[in-house]
């Protein structure tokens, strides 16, 4: 009887660990950041675009005040790049980064 009780305790704790350590659905931190950036650009007047859709790639960092600091934008249309830079530069985000001043790159598609 003395050896059965520790064995039962060991098995019950061993079998219970995987169920308690499930963290749920996993999302990458950059996808959360991309969604937050796209929400900043949503519902804007994009009638100035030359084409129906424009792709803009944004290089940026997030400073200590949780503001986006745009380093560089590039794409086919300079007006679209300037627009994205004006909208995103120094906007506050809720994204918590692991390390300050980590460079990020996000591709943005603007649709007229």
N, C-alpha and C positions, 0 to 999 in steps of 0.2 A: 504494500500500500504506500510505503514511503517513496518508492521510486516512480509510482504511477502519477502521483500528484504533481511533482515537478515536470514530468513529461507532458502532462495535459496542459499545464501552465505555459510551457515552452511552445507547444504546438498552437495553442490558441493565440499567443502573442505573435508568433511567426506568421500565422495565417491572417491576422488582423492588420499587419503593417501595410501591405499593398493597397488596401481599401482606404486607409487614412492618409496615405501620401499622394493620392491623386490630386493634381492641381487643377484639373478641369481643362477646358480648351486652351491651347497655347496660341498666342499671337506674338509676332515679332515686334519689338519696340519700334522699329522703323516703319512698320505698317500703321501703327497707332499715330506716329508723327505724320505720316503721309495723309492719313484721314483728317488730322487736325489742320494741316496746311490746305487741303482741298476744301475744308469748310470755310476757311478764310477767303477763298476765291469764289465760292459759290454765290449764285444769284447776283452777279455783277453784269453791267452793261458791256458787252463785248462787240458792239457794232463796228468798232474801229478796225477789227481784224481784216486782213487782206484776203485770207482764204477761209474756208468753212471751219477747218481745224488747224491749230498751230501747236507744235510741240516745243516746250521750253524746258531746259535742264537747268536746275538751280544748285549751285554750290553754296553752302552756308554753314555757320556755326551757331550755337546757342550760348549766349553769354551768361554771366552770373545772375542777371535779373530775369532770366528765362525769356529773353527776347531773341528773335531770329535776326542774325546779322548776315545779310546776303553778301557773299564774296564775289560771285560771278554768275551771270546768267548767259546762256547761249542757246541759240536756235536759229531758224531760218528768217524770222522776222525781228528786226531790231525794235519795232514798236511793241510787240508782244513781250519781248525780253525786258524792256524798260517798264512796261506796265506791271509785270510780275514783281520786278524789283521794288517798284514804288509801293505796291500793296503789301508785300511781305516784310520789307525792311523795318526792323525794330518793333514788330508785332509780338505781343506776349503770347506764350504758349503754356499749356499745362504739362507738357512732356517733361518727365524727370529723367535726366541723362545720368549715365553711370560715371562719366568723366567729363569735366568741363572742357569746353572748346574743342570737342570732337567734331571733325568735319563730316558733314552729311551731304549727300547728293540725292535730289529728288527730281523725277521726270514729271512734268505737268502737261496735260493736254487741255488746251483751251478750245471750247466749241462755241461757235457764234450762235 
